[in-house]
Amino acid sequence: MPKTRGHIIVLVAINLLLLAAGAAISGGSFLSIFNLQSMANQLPEIGLLAIGVMLAMCAGNGGIDLSGISLANLSGVLSAVVVAGMFSSVENEFAFSVAFIAGAVLIGLAGGVINGVLISKLGITPILCTLGTQMAFTGLAVVVSAGRAVTVGSPEPLSSIGNGYILELPISFLIYIAAALLIAAVLRYTRFGFWLMLMGTNPKAAEYAGFPTDRVVIATYAISGTLSGLAGVIIAARNVNVKWDYGTSYLLIAILIAVMAGVRPEGGYGRVANVVLAAIALQLLSSMLNFGGLSNFVRDFAWGALLLAFLAVARFDLIGFAFRGSGQQAALARAPRAAGEGSNIKQ
C-alpha cells in the first residue's frame, strides 16, 4: 500500500476515534447538529492558514510561512480602515462588504508576493524572511489601528459569510472546502504543481531542467498570502471587530496541522486532502477538550506534544514502515502458495 494512502487512512481513523471519544465524553451531545455546525464554523480560518503553510513547505529549502496569521490580521485591519473611509457598513452594506473582501484578499496577495520576492530574489532563508515579515505585518497593523480593535460591524453580505448557512452547512466552511479543492486541482493538474513538488524534492535537478524556480517561489507565497487574506475576511465576518493580535496560537496550530498531514519539512510532498483531514482532527480534539472541561493551557500543551510526536513519526516514517511491513507479510504469505502451484504445474 502506498505511503500516501496509508497516511490518509490513519487520518480518517483518527477522526473517527475522536468522534467516538467525544460522543462518549459528552453523552452524545458532541455529535449534535449544533455542535458539528459550530466546529465547522471555527475550522476555515485555521484551515486556510494550514494550506498556506503546506505550500511553503512543499517548496523546499526550509520553506515555511510564519507570517500567515499576522498577514491575515493586517488584511482585516487595513482593509477595514481604508474601506470605512469610503463606505458606511450600515448605510451601504453591500458596497462595504464587497470592498472589504476585495481589499483584504488583495492585501494578503501583496504580502505573499513580498515574501516570495524576498526569498527568491534576495536569497533570504524562508523561515527567517517570514519571521521578519511576520513582525513587520504585525507592526503595520498596530500602527494603522493605533493598537485598538477596528470595528467592522455586521453588514449583511459579510456577516453571512461568517454566520450564514447553506443546506445546514456554514458558508465559511463551504468557502474553505472550495479553496482546498481548487488548490488540490492546481497542484495535481498544472505545471505549477509539478514544478513546485519537483523543486522541493530536488532543487538542483529543477534548476538544471530550466524550471522557472523564482516564479514558482513567488507564486507559492502569493497563493499562501491570498489564503491569509481570505482567512482575514472570515475572521472579520465572524466577529464585529478585527485586531492586530487575533489568533496568537494559530501559527503553532497551522504548523501542527501540516505536520500531521504528512507534509515533508524538507519539501517535495504534501496533499491538500490530508491537510483538510488533519485540520478537522485538530478541531475535533479542541472541542473534545472543551467538553472535558480542560483549560486552554492544557490544550496548548496538547498541541505542542502532538507537534513533537508527529515530527518523530515523520522522521522515522513509522506509518510507511507499518504499511510496508504488512505488504511484505502478505507477499510472504502468498509466496509458498505460488511455489506450490508452480510445483504442481511442473508435475
PALO-588250 format. One line per 2 residues: number of its first residue (from 1); their letters; for each residue x, y, z of C-alpha. Coordinates in steps of 0.001 Angstrom, whole numbers. Example, Ala and Ser with C-alpha at 12.3 -4.5 7.8 and 13.67 -1.06 7.14 Angstrom:
# PALO-588250
1	as	12300:-4500:7800 | 13670:-1060:7140;
END
This chain:
# PALO-588250
1	mp	0:0:0 | 1490:3367:-943;
3	kt	2625:5645:1829 | 182:8362:741;
5	rg	-2819:6057:1064 | -1544:4801:4406;
7	hi	-1359:8301:5826 | -4838:9266:4722;
9	iv	-6221:6067:6256 | -4533:6939:9565;
11	lv	-6051:10445:9495 | -9524:9077:8760;
13	ai	-9122:6633:11654 | -8027:9449:13995;
15	nl	-11116:11475:13077 | -13430:8532:13681;
17	ll	-11789:7800:17043 | -12117:11431:18086;
19	la	-15793:11462:17119 | -16376:8301:19147;
21	ag	-14413:9625:22137 | -16227:12961:22031;
23	aa	-19594:11230:21911 | -18636:9054:24892;
25	is	-17406:12011:26967 | -20409:14220:26229;
27	gg	-23105:11579:26362 | -23844:12052:22658;
29	sf	-24218:15842:22566 | -20798:16110:20877;
31	ls	-22414:14766:17698 | -25391:17124:17786;
33	if	-26070:19199:14668 | -25472:22401:16609;
35	nl	-22029:21307:17842 | -20967:19943:14443;
37	qs	-22003:23233:12813 | -20101:25173:15477;
39	ma	-16925:23163:14826 | -17286:23538:11058;
41	nq	-17692:27288:11512 | -14476:27570:13551;
43	lp	-12361:25469:11193 | -11937:27562:7991;
45	ei	-9615:30340:9170 | -7013:27991:10648;
47	gl	-7536:25500:7808 | -6723:28144:5186;
49	la	-3558:29140:7056 | -2516:25469:7261;
51	ig	-2809:25044:3479 | -565:28090:3098;
53	vm	1988:26517:5433 | 1797:23298:3400;
55	la	2513:25096:119 | 5544:26879:1569;
57	mc	6914:23621:2995 | 6456:21852:-346;
59	ag	8743:24446:-1970 | 11693:23056:-10;
61	ng	14791:24952:1109 | 13455:25007:4656;
63	gi	10372:26760:3333 | 7706:27729:5820;
65	dl	5376:30699:6107 | 5426:32087:9641;
67	sg	3624:35269:8645 | 189:33768:7909;
69	is	-1858:34907:10893 | -55:38287:11041;
71	la	-884:38877:7388 | -4489:37772:7969;
73	nl	-4818:40299:10790 | -3175:43037:8733;
75	sg	-5510:42285:5823 | -8565:42670:8014;
77	vl	-7343:45749:9889 | -6011:47673:6891;
79	sa	-8964:46837:4670 | -11415:47854:7420;
81	vv	-9671:51191:7977 | -9478:52030:4268;
83	va	-12979:50860:3324 | -14594:52552:6331;
85	gm	-13389:55859:4915 | -15300:55212:1685;
87	fs	-18475:53360:2677 | -20662:53021:5718;
89	sv	-21143:49451:6927 | -24681:50424:7986;
91	en	-25945:52508:5064 | -24030:50772:2246;
93	ef	-23809:47195:3432 | -23233:45575:37;
95	af	-20609:48087:-1173 | -18778:47928:2153;
97	sv	-18755:44117:2137 | -17518:43772:-1449;
99	af	-14838:46439:-992 | -13697:44940:2308;
101	ia	-13419:41411:883 | -11558:42599:-2221;
103	ga	-9244:44784:-147 | -8386:42037:2364;
105	vl	-7666:39453:-345 | -5504:41903:-2337;
107	ig	-3556:42897:780 | -2943:39214:1509;
109	la	-1803:38670:-2082 | 582:41657:-1862;
111	gg	2049:40397:1417 | 2607:36963:-90;
113	vi	4311:38436:-3148 | 6622:40409:-849;
115	ng	7588:37177:914 | 8192:35401:-2387;
117	vl	10311:38208:-3855 | 12473:38485:-740;
119	is	13058:34725:-684 | 13633:34183:-4406;
121	kl	15419:37368:-5435 | 17428:38161:-2305;
123	gi	18078:34568:-1287 | 16818:35032:2280;
125	tp	16125:31790:4127 | 12322:31357:4123;
127	il	11932:30835:7863 | 13948:33982:8637;
129	ct	12246:36001:5911 | 8728:35166:7044;
131	lg	9714:35698:10681 | 10793:39203:9705;
133	tq	7678:39914:7662 | 5544:38499:10473;
135	ma	6903:41207:12756 | 6571:43840:10028;
137	ft	2957:42935:9241 | 2068:42946:12943;
139	gl	3788:46292:13462 | 1999:47832:10485;
141	av	-1358:46571:11770 | -624:48130:15174;
143	vv	293:51464:13572 | -2754:51514:11299;
145	sa	-5163:50646:14125 | -3322:52587:16856;
147	gr	-3227:49311:18766 | -7008:49183:19141;
149	av	-9692:46943:17710 | -11161:48213:14440;
151	tv	-14928:47958:14122 | -16171:46192:11015;
153	gs	-19768:45903:12084 | -22229:43358:10767;
155	pe	-23130:44282:7183 | -25365:41514:5914;
157	pl	-23296:40154:2964 | -20106:39999:5041;
159	ss	-21785:38726:8189 | -23469:35908:6265;
161	ig	-20038:34557:5298 | -19128:34089:8932;
163	ng	-22523:33186:10348 | -24756:32020:7470;
165	yi	-25640:28500:6313 | -26390:26743:3044;
167	le	-28072:23345:3375 | -27200:23367:7101;
169	lp	-23503:23824:6297 | -21680:27027:7346;
171	is	-20872:29257:4369 | -17329:29805:5667;
173	fl	-16769:26023:5709 | -18019:25732:2122;
175	iy	-15610:28509:1101 | -12773:26628:2790;
177	ia	-13619:23362:1033 | -13916:25169:-2331;
179	aa	-10491:26789:-1832 | -8991:23431:-836;
181	ll	-10418:21694:-3912 | -9154:24457:-6194;
183	ia	-5618:24299:-4810 | -5628:20494:-4904;
185	av	-6577:20647:-8592 | -3846:23193:-9304;
187	lr	-1210:21031:-7610 | -2347:17883:-9387;
189	yt	-3129:19060:-12905 | -962:22100:-13668;
191	rf	2693:22664:-14469 | 2970:24827:-11380;
193	gf	2132:21844:-9171 | 4680:19651:-10963;
195	wl	7359:22340:-10759 | 6662:23004:-7086;
197	ml	6929:19375:-5993 | 9997:18568:-8087;
199	mg	11709:21764:-6965 | 11102:20768:-3352;
201	tn	12297:17214:-3949 | 15418:18026:-5958;
203	pk	16173:21750:-6390 | 19343:21069:-8384;
205	aa	17505:18910:-10906 | 14803:21570:-11206;
207	ey	17440:24226:-11836 | 19237:22157:-14477;
209	ag	15891:21341:-16124 | 15296:25048:-16602;
211	fp	12295:25360:-14299 | 11301:28974:-13513;
213	td	12203:28477:-9850 | 11963:32152:-8883;
215	rv	8494:32477:-10349 | 7385:29250:-8660;
217	vi	8554:30520:-5263 | 6838:33884:-5755;
219	at	3624:32198:-6912 | 3724:29775:-3964;
221	ya	3982:32517:-1356 | 1497:34668:-3279;
223	is	-1080:31868:-3002 | -238:31447:678;
225	gt	-714:35175:1213 | -4026:35136:-652;
227	ls	-5234:32371:1655 | -4199:34541:4612;
229	gl	-6241:37417:3175 | -9226:35097:2779;
231	ag	-8747:33949:6383 | -8768:37616:7393;
233	vi	-12142:38020:5666 | -13604:35052:7559;
235	ia	-12201:36320:10860 | -13849:39710:10267;
237	ar	-17091:38058:9156 | -17320:36051:12386;
239	nv	-16512:38996:14644 | -17707:42575:14913;
241	nv	-14104:43808:15295 | -10690:42975:13828;
243	kw	-7497:43332:15841 | -3775:43024:15244;
245	dy	-3235:40247:17836 | -6112:37924:16953;
247	gt	-5294:34183:16959 | -1849:34278:18555;
249	sy	-1760:30458:18767 | -2809:29934:15149;
251	ll	765:29740:13847 | 1591:26722:16012;
253	ia	-1692:25038:15125 | -1216:25621:11366;
255	il	2268:24079:11505 | 927:21184:13571;
257	ia	-1799:20536:11000 | 757:20480:8169;
259	vm	2999:18064:10087 | 29:15838:10989;
261	ag	-902:15832:7289 | 2449:14272:6439;
263	vr	3887:17302:4630 | 7627:16815:4351;
265	pe	9542:19605:6119 | 12362:19168:3593;
267	gg	9928:19784:732 | 8545:17929:-2260;
269	yg	5427:16320:-833 | 2080:17446:531;
271	rv	-1576:16609:-43 | -4410:19064:462;
273	an	-6808:16241:1401 | -4501:15249:4255;
275	vv	-4330:18861:5451 | -8136:19113:5497;
277	la	-8439:15863:7475 | -5707:16944:9908;
279	ai	-7441:20303:10433 | -10723:18533:11159;
281	al	-8948:16244:13642 | -7449:19215:15493;
283	ql	-10841:20936:15649 | -12457:17766:16978;
285	ls	-9744:17424:19614 | -10104:21058:20651;
287	sm	-13867:20742:21044 | -13490:17456:22912;
289	ln	-11093:19080:25407 | -13634:21854:25908;
291	fg	-16346:19276:26587 | -13986:17683:29096;
293	gl	-13724:20984:30974 | -9968:21351:30403;
295	sn	-8380:24798:30227 | -6772:26443:27206;
297	fv	-3359:25908:28805 | -3890:22158:28700;
299	rd	-4924:22484:25058 | -1739:24417:24199;
301	fa	311:21726:25932 | -1510:19089:23882;
303	wg	-750:20976:20649 | 2966:21126:21459;
305	al	3118:17460:22457 | 1279:16443:19279;
307	ll	3649:18504:17131 | 6688:16761:18637;
309	af	5040:13356:18309 | 4149:13768:14639;
311	la	7592:15176:13859 | 9062:11990:15337;
313	va	6643:9855:13315 | 7596:11738:10140;
315	rf	11298:11447:10965 | 11221:7659:11189;
317	dl	8333:7121:8726 | 6501:4800:11132;
319	ig	3312:4898:9077 | 5116:3933:5882;
321	fa	7033:1232:7756 | 3823:-254:9157;
323	fr	2138:-460:5758 | 5299:-1725:4049;
325	gs	5581:-4371:6753 | 2002:-5527:6231;
327	gq	2584:-5604:2483 | 5736:-7677:2907;
329	qa	3932:-10128:5195 | 1154:-10528:2645;
331	al	3743:-11166:-74 | 5483:-13792:2064;
333	ar	2145:-15450:2789 | 1440:-15691:-926;
335	ap	4917:-16963:-1791 | 4501:-20584:-532;
337	ra	1201:-20941:-2360 | 2807:-19631:-5519;
339	ag	5701:-22039:-5089 | 3305:-24933:-4521;
341	eg	1263:-24022:-7539 | 4427:-23851:-9585;
343	sn	5464:-27348:-8494 | 2038:-28761:-9347;
345	ik	2309:-27332:-12815 | 5662:-28985:-13262;
347	q	4252:-32325:-12254;
END
